[in-house]
Amino acid sequence: MSNDFDHYRLIRSQTLNVITEITSQPQPAYTVDGRTFSWNAYMQRLLGLVNWCDEKIAADEPYEFRSQGTS
C-alpha cells in the first residue's frame, strides 16, 4: 500500500467520525454577526470529502482484469 493510500484512508476515517458526532446531536442552522452556519451544507461538504477519498482509494487499490483466452 502506498503512503497516499494510507493518508486517504485516515482522512476518510476521521471524516466519518465527524459525521457520526454531528448526526448524533443535530443542530439547527444559525446566524451570528451576519455569518450563517448551515449544518446541512457542512454535512454535504463532509460527504463530498468521503466520496473524494473513496475515489482516490479505489484508484490506488490493486486491481485485476479477468480475461480468458480461446484457441
C-alpha positions as CSV (number, residue, x, y, z in Angstrom):
1,M,0.0,0.0,0.0
2,S,1.2,3.4,-0.8
3,N,1.6,6.3,1.7
4,D,-1.1,8.2,-0.2
5,F,-3.4,5.3,0.2
6,D,-3.0,5.3,4.0
7,H,-3.4,9.1,4.1
8,Y,-6.7,8.9,2.2
9,R,-7.9,6.1,4.5
10,L,-7.1,8.2,7.5
11,I,-8.9,11.3,6.1
12,R,-11.9,9.1,5.3
13,S,-12.0,7.6,8.8
14,Q,-11.7,10.9,10.5
15,T,-14.4,12.5,8.4
16,L,-16.7,9.6,9.1
17,N,-16.1,10.1,12.8
18,V,-17.0,13.8,12.5
19,I,-20.2,12.8,10.6
20,T,-21.1,10.3,13.4
21,E,-20.6,13.0,16.0
22,I,-22.7,15.7,14.3
23,T,-25.5,13.4,13.4
24,S,-25.8,12.1,17.0
25,Q,-26.6,15.7,18.1
26,P,-28.3,17.5,15.2
27,Q,-28.2,21.3,15.3
28,P,-30.2,23.9,13.5
29,A,-28.7,26.3,11.1
30,Y,-27.9,29.7,12.7
31,T,-26.5,33.1,12.1
32,V,-24.0,35.0,14.3
33,D,-22.8,38.5,13.4
34,G,-24.1,38.1,9.9
35,R,-22.4,34.8,9.3
36,T,-24.6,31.8,8.7
37,F,-23.7,28.3,9.6
38,S,-25.7,25.5,7.9
39,W,-25.3,22.0,9.3
40,N,-26.8,20.6,6.1
41,A,-24.1,22.4,3.9
42,Y,-21.4,21.2,6.3
43,M,-22.7,17.6,6.1
44,Q,-22.7,17.9,2.3
45,R,-19.1,19.0,2.3
46,L,-18.1,16.2,4.6
47,L,-19.9,13.6,2.4
48,G,-18.1,15.1,-0.6
49,L,-14.8,14.6,1.1
50,V,-15.7,11.0,1.9
51,N,-16.6,10.4,-1.8
52,W,-13.4,12.0,-2.9
53,C,-11.4,9.8,-0.6
54,D,-13.3,6.7,-1.9
55,E,-12.3,7.7,-5.5
56,K,-8.7,8.1,-4.5
57,I,-8.6,4.9,-2.6
58,A,-10.2,3.0,-5.5
59,A,-7.7,4.4,-7.9
60,D,-4.8,3.4,-5.6
61,E,-6.0,-0.1,-4.8
62,P,-4.7,-3.1,-6.7
63,Y,-7.0,-4.4,-9.4
64,E,-7.1,-7.3,-11.7
65,F,-8.6,-7.8,-15.1
66,R,-10.2,-11.2,-15.7
67,S,-9.6,-12.4,-19.1
68,Q,-10.0,-15.7,-20.8
69,G,-8.1,-16.7,-23.9
70,T,-9.5,-19.0,-26.5
71,S,-7.8,-21.0,-29.2
